[in-house]
C-alpha cells in the first residue's frame, strides 16, 4: 500500500508550535563574517521561514553565538552547545539552518543532534524543505547531508594544502611573520616601518640582554631559607608564595630541605 505524501503543513503540529523555533546562524571565519555579509543576512532571514510554518515572531529565537567559528568540531562553539541543551530540555519544536554544514561538519555532532531531535520530536528545516527525524526517509536524507558536509570540509582542506604546496614549490609561499617584521612589495622580509613598533622591540631585546631572562623583573632574589632538615609550614618567613594554579594551594608553599639542597614544590604535588 502506497503512503500519501505529507506536506510541511501536515508535519507541523500544535505540539511543535507550543515550543520555540530556533534559528542557528554560523560563519566559519571572521573574514567570512566581514566579507560575506549577504550569506549572513540570508541566514537571519530564516526567521521569516519559521513564521511561515506558523510560529509567532516572538517565539522564534536566533542563536548567532558561533559567527566566525568553524563547524569542524563542537568544541568552543557555545551556540551549538546551547542549541543541544535547549533540545534536551524539551524547549525546541523546530530547528532551522540554511543547510546541514551550518550546524555541523562532522558526523559525531551531526548524528548527536539528529538523535536528540528524534527523541524529543523536534523538526529540522533548511532553506528548501522540512524534515522529521522520526521518519525513516527524512532521517536517511539528513544522514546523507551530514556525510556530504564532512566530505566537503575534507575536500576544502585538500585543495588548500595543494595550493600551499604549489606556492612553496615556486618559492612564493608567505607564512605569518613574527611581531615587528613584514613583507616588502618585492617579497623580502623587512622590519615593520612603524617607528613605535621598532622602538618597543629594541627596548625588549635591550632589557633581555641586560637581565638575561624573559621573566626577570630586575629586582633582587628573595632571601634563602637557612639550610635544615625540616618541612616549612605555609606562611613561614622567607618562603615565597606558591606559584601553583591548582586552586587548592591558596597561595601557600611548602619547602623541604634535604642534605643542604632545597626542594620547592607546590602543596598540591605532595
N, C-alpha and C positions, 0 to 999 in steps of 0.2 A: 504494500500500500504506500503510495507516494504522499509525502507530507507537503502541505501547502507552505509557500514562502511566508515568512514572518517579517513584517516591515518594522522600521525603527519605532513607530508609534505604538506597536504591539509589544515590543520588548520592554519599553519603559513603563513601569507600573507606578501606582500610588506609593507603594513601599519604597521605591527608588527615590521618588521626588520628595518623600518625607525626610530624606537625608541630604547632605550637602553635595554639590558638584565641585570637583577640584580641577583647576587648570594648571598643568605643570609646564613651566617655561624654562628653557635652558639653552645657552650657547656655550660652545666648547672652550673658547678663549676670550680674554678681554679684548683682543683685536677684533674678533668677530662681533662682539657687542658694540664696538665703536663703528666698524665699517659696514656691517650687515644689519643695519637698523630696520630695514624692511622685513627681514626674516623675523626679527624680534616682535615687530608690530603685528605681523601675521599670526604669531602665537598668542599675542594678547587678544586678538580679535576672536579667538575661540570662545570667548565669553558669550558672544552673540550666538554661537552654535549651541551652547548649553541652554541658552534662553529658548532657542527653537525646539529643544527637546522637552521644554515645559518647566524648567527651573526658574524661579524668580531671580532677578539680578542680585538681590541682597543675600541669596543663598548660594551664590557662586563665589568660590574663593580661589584666588590666584596665588600659586606658590612659585615665586621667582627668585628664591634664595641661591640658586645654583647657576646664575648667569656668570659666564666666564670660567666654568669648571667642566672638566672632561667627564664623559659618561662611561669611561673605561672601567671605573670602579665606584662603588657607593661610598668608599672612604673619603671623608672630607666633604661630602655632599649633604649638607644639613637639610636642604629642601626635600631631597628624595627620602631621607630617613624620616622626616616629618610626615611625608605622604604615607609611608608604610605604617607609621604609628597611627595615623588617623583612620586608615583602613582597618587595622587591627582592633581599634576601639569601636568599630561599627558606626562611624560618623559619615562615611562616604557612600554615596549611591551611584556616582559617576566619576570616572577619571578621564580627563580629556588631555590629549597631547597631539602635537602636529603629526608625529609619526613615532614608531617604536624607538628609533635611535635617540630621540629626545629623552625618553625615560631611562634607558639603559643600553649600553653597548657590550654587555657581557651576559652570557646565558644564566649565570647564577642569580644575578639581581633580577633579571627579566622573569625568570620562572618563579622566583620567590614572590614577585608581585602578582603573577598570574594565580599562584596557589592561594594567596590571601584574598584576591578578588573573587575567585571561585568559592572559597569557603564562606565569605560574608555576602555573597550575592551582589557584587559591585560590577557595573557595566564599564567597558572600556571603549573609548571612541577616539578616532583620529580625524584628519581633515576630510576623509572620504566616507567612512561608514562607521556603524556602531556594532560592537562585538559583545557577546555574552560569554564569558569564560566558562560558564557551566555547560554550554552547548558544545558538542564534540567538534563539529566542523569549524566553529569560531575559534575554539581552542587550538585546533590544528593550524589555522591561518595565523593566529597570534604567535604560536611557536615558531613558525617559519619566518615571520617578521623579525623575531629576536635573533634567529640564526643569521639572517641576512645582515642585520645591523652589526653583529660581531664580525662577520666576514668582511664587511665594508671597512671597518676600522683596521683590520689586518691589511687589506689592500692599500689603504691610505698610507700606512706606515711603510709598506714595501716600496711604494712609489717615492716617498720622501727620502728613504735611505738610498735608493738608486740614484736619485738626483744629487744627493750629497757625495756619493762615490764618484759620479761623473765630474762634479766640480773639483773634487780633490785630485782626480787624475789630470785635470787641466791646470792645477795649481791656482784655482780661483775660489776655493772654499774659504769662507770667512767665519771664524769662530768668535764667540764673545771674548773681549779683551779684559784684562784686569783693570781696576779703577785707575784712572789717570792716563790711560792710553786710548787712542782712537785710530781709525784707518784714514789715511790721506786719499786724495782723489785717484792717485796712481796705484793704490793698493798697499803702500808702505805703512808700517806701524809707527806712529809718531806719538809724542806726548800731547795730552789734551791742551789745546790753545788757551783754555781758560786759566788766567793767571792765579785766581784764587785756588783752583784745584791743584796747580803746581806748587803753590806755597804750602798748602796743607800736606802734600806728600813729602816735600822736602823737610818739613818740621817733623813728620812721623819718622822718617829714616834717620834724621839727626838725633832724635830722642832715643831711638833704638840703638844707635851707635854709642850713645853716651851711657845708657843704662844696661845694655846688653841683654835686655829681656823685654818681651812684649807685655808682660803683666806687672812689671815693677812700677811703683809709684814714686820712686826716687827717695823714699824715706829710709830710716834705719830699721833693721830687722828687730822683731820683738825679743826681749831678753830671754835667754835659755834657762830652763828649769835646772836646778842642781842635780847632778847625776846621783841616782839612788835606786835601789830595787824596791819600787813601790808602785802602786796604782794611784794616779792622781784622780781625785774626785771632780765632778763637774763644777766649774766655777773657781777652781783652785788658782791662787795667784801665779802669774807667769804663764798660764796656759792660754793660748789663743782660742778664739771661738771655733766651734766645729763648722767645717765647710760642707758637711754632708747635706743632701737635699731630700732625705728620705721622709721628712715630716715628723719623725718620732724623736729626733735629737733635740729639737727646740734650742739650737744654738750651743749645745754643750759638747765637750770633747773629753775623752779620757786619754791619758798618757801612760805608757808603760815603759819603765826603764829596765834594761837587762844588759848586764855586762858592759856598762858605760855607753851603750848605744841606745838612742832614743827611737821609739816606735810610736808614731802618731796615727791614730785611727778614729774614724767616726764611731760613735757608740753603737750604731746600727750594724756594724760589721763584726762585733764581738759575739 
